[in-house]
Amino acid sequence: PIKGLYKLSEYPDMPEPEFFSTGWVDFDARLKVWTPAFMVVTGIPTHGKSAWVTALVCNLIKTHGWHAAIGTFEMQVAPHYRDLLRRYHAGAATPYQSARDKVEADAWIEKHLAFISHAPTADDDEDLSLDDIIDLAEMSVVRHGTRVLVLDPWNEIEHKRRRDETGTEYINRAIRELKRFAMRRNCLVIVVAHPTKMNGNRS
């Protein structure tokens, strides 16, 4: 046998990929969700990338009972991300919620989500590298049964580039590592990439 060189007969039969609803019936024809998979979400600044990804994750949790790990490196988990999740749990992006709604939403968040971020207190402000994040995501899969990993935003992660790597080479390696994690743990990995600037012509 030669490692890396195989005949068709040596490959095991694999089941057909299972597609999952996004929770938006009209949108399912445009976006197929399956695991393992790697997805990048990007677009014009301030046009709702993070909000859309959060809504998608909430839909996947509600529709399929999944658990998600959210790597949030720009928005504080409490109160900002928590309040966003509360609104989506209520089924509408409305700022008004009763005390009971908030308690029910918080219990739902506690059950279905974990957060990869800086420590909840200010005692530990060390930045997390991509390797740290993948290690924590692995633990979340084992501990919570995580099926979705969100990294938002990509540019706020501590990227430890090797001395002999160009920026492009590092990004290629980072994507390969995230894809390997997705394959290894049968997860959907979603990376939110915020462009630093846009050209004046948006047409």
C-alpha positions, 0 to 999 in steps of 0.5 A, a space after each residue: 500500500 502507498 499512503 496517499 494513492 488509492 483505488 476506488 475500491 479502497 474507499 468505504 461507502 459513505 451515506 448521502 449528505 443530510 440537508 437541514 432546514 435553515 428554519 426559513 422555508 422560503 430560504 431553504 431553496 437558496 441555502 443548503 445547510 449540512 455537516 460537516 461544512 465550512 461557511 464564510 459570511 461577508 458583505 457590506 459593513 453594518 448591513 447585518 452579517 452578525 445579526 443574520 448569522 445569529 438568527 440562522 443559529 437560533 433557527 438551527 437550534 429551534 428546528 433541530 435541537 442543536 447546540 452552538 458555540 459562539 466565538 464572539 470577539 467584538 461584541 460583549 456576551 452580556 449584555 449585548 449578545 445576550 439581548 440579541 439572542 433574547 430577541 431572536 428567542 422571542 421570535 421577533 427582533 423587538 426590544 420589548 420583553 417581559 421579565 418572564 420572557 427574559 427568564 425563559 430566553 436565558 434558560 434556553 440560551 444556557 441549555 443550547 449555547 456556549 461562548 468562546 470569548 474573553 473571560 466574563 470578568 476583567 481578570 483575564 484579557 489574554 487574546 485567544 489564538 485560532 489554536 486556542 479556539 479550536 481546542 475550546 470548540 473540541 471541548 464544547 463538542 465533547 461536553 455539550 454536543 456542539 454542532 455549530 461553531 461561529 467565529 465573529 469577527 475573523 479579524 478580531 482573532 489573535 492570528 499567530 502567523 509563522 515567521 516564514 508565512 505570508 498572510 495568504 499562506 496563513 489564511 489558507 492554513 487556518 481555513 484548512 484547520 477549521 475544515 479539519 475540525 468540521 470534518 473531525 467533529 461533524 460540525 458546521 463552522 461559520 466564519 463572519 468576515 468583516 471587510 475593513 473598507 468598501 469602495 464608494 461604488 456599491 452597485 
